[in-house]
Amino acid sequence: MRIYKKENVYEASLNRIRYLFDEFEDVVVSFSGGKDSTVVLNLALQVAEEKGRLPLKVMFLDQEAEWQAVIDYIEEVFADPRVDPMWLQIPFHIFNASSNIKQWIVAWEEGAEWMRPRNPMALTENVYGTMRFFDLFSAIPAYHYKDRKMCFLGGVRAEESPRRYLAMTEDLTYKDITWGKQLSKNKTEQHYTFYPIYDWSYTDVWKSIHDNKWAYTKVYDYQYMHGVHIRSMRVSNLHHETALEVLQYLQEVEQETWVALTKRMSGINTAGVMKKQYFVKELPFMFKDWAEYRDYLTDNLVQNEKVKAKFHKTWKRQAEIFEGMKHIDDLHKAQVRTILANDEDLTKLKNFTERPDILNWKKWKKGIITKYTDGNKYIFG
């Protein structure tokens, strides 16, 4: 249940950040160059100036396969004298969702032909004891802020998925705060990430950017001109499992980036050439249903045997969980998209199975009737 107050989300987020500056010795904005982290950056700059805490620490973990427009924007942000920049261009493993053959590469790998030169201000040595992207976010503060109380500010919003909503509203993270997570496995280390705009809508984000005339990456302008729906606009590395759609138009708006990316990574050109056909929307005529197509792709497209076994196990388990659900093809289509995106972490699939209408179907199957039961197409067809 949402409880509305007189305070709007803009003021609420400023007050959250003020509280964090009072609680933590070091506050660092974890910056991606996207619209959400742009809002967090500018709110944090405002609070840091109020509290005499400038320059504000800002970290960017560069995944190498980035939009050039994002890099241009990062350089603009890091040239701001109010910012204390931490640009990481270090080697680490990164997943390539565009290929079933070479699914992992090392960003900024020594001896490789990088997509672009390293920035002179960047830190280039991986001293953090891990090569995994997500593990770096706990390893970095453990190295730089050992025995210090610190927090990252991130631009994650609950609106983006049901999983995120539950994660940021259910459990206490720090004192009475739910909208964050503790980073350190060692519970004595006071290292956290907080999401001060967790309850914002995408309309709140864009209104704030335009009302305040904040700079933002031109990637969003490219996507708008290409006809991408405003809710589907996103900035991430160019081969992420949730961002493969950008390969449909990358070569039209950033040709040099496209050329560098196709030279650097396997499978990129195929995804780009196939464009909208990369994610099949119509069932190929030779298959009787989406489940048969899913099984064919699992057996013939997935090369990694461990991933193949994981997919088969997941399909079997979900067949039992969702037995009797109307419009079951929607589930099978989500499974097909998972395979085509090489999404071995099942991110796309979880975004489907944890949608409110699917969760309400699960409650209904257990005999729990709610006000959301009526009209649910997965119950009544």
Secondary structure, DSSP 4 states (H G I P E B T S, - for coil): -----SS-HHHHHHHHHHHHHHH-SEEEEE--SSHHHHHHHHHHHHHHHHTT-PSEEEEEE--SS--HHHHHHHHHHHTSTTEEEEEE---EEEE-TT-SS--EEEET-TTS--SSPPPTT-B----SS--BHHHHHHHHHHHHSTTS-EEEE----GGG-HHHHHHTTSS-SBTTB-SEEE--SSTTS-EEEE-TTTT--HHHHHHHHHHTT----THHHHHHHHT--GGG-----TT-TT-GGGGGTHHHH-HHHHHHHHHHSTTHHHHHHHGGGGS--S--TT-SSHHHHHHHHHHHT---HHHHHHHHHHHHHHHHHTTT-TTTHHHHHHHHHHHHTT-TT-HHHHHHHTSHHHHHHHHHHTT---TTSTT-HHHH-
